[in-house]
């Protein structure tokens, strides 16, 4: 008997890196882990309307850096950067409320733009949830979202699955739509996966999105790392 494994966790150390990266902070593991969970939970809820892709956290003994990737960075930053200042204050307030001590670490925030939102699983999940919450027919929402995803040249396969009281039915069920190929067993397959919920009056509808963008090879990873070192830009996840 087989069992489902998260596509991201399945590829950690092979083609994926950890979303929380700590350096020289061995003694306060419990406190820092709680801080990471609080930050992720708060920002995911706070920035839901801004098509949040993911949140990466880097920390050392002196600084805590939060990297937020979104397809609407301008709306988060605000005019003259006042939006990011307010967001930073809210995060600090939330950490203090939950009893998390940063131990003198300076909190920094970076906002990165997602260049191709239709090829990002988390953003596609939010698009589907937005359509369902507007009471649009679920089959039309899924079909349109899948067509937008497959219109991207880098995407080779996609799948969207809905679970819950679809269409307001009394009995919950599951429905999914798939195009292209999604090789979940291939370790070097670049598969993005995301979960989302559409909050309806009669309960939540669960959304799962898989997007396959081809295979990543060692030579591609080395070339991308070299390019990053030379330019100082953030590494990309796309390889052909």
Secondary structure, DSSP 8 states (H G I E B T S, - for coil): ------HHHHTBTTTB--SEEESS--TTHHHHHHHHHHHHHHHHHHTGGGTEEEEEEEE-SSEEEEEEEES-HHHHH-GGGHHHHHHHHHHHHHHHHTT---TT-EEEEEEEE-S-GGG-HHHHHHHHHHHHHTT--HHHHHHHHHHHHHTSTT--EEEEEEEESGGG-SS-EEEEEEEE---TT-TTEEEEEEEEEEEETTEEEEEEEEEEEEE--HHHHHHHHHHHHHH-----S---
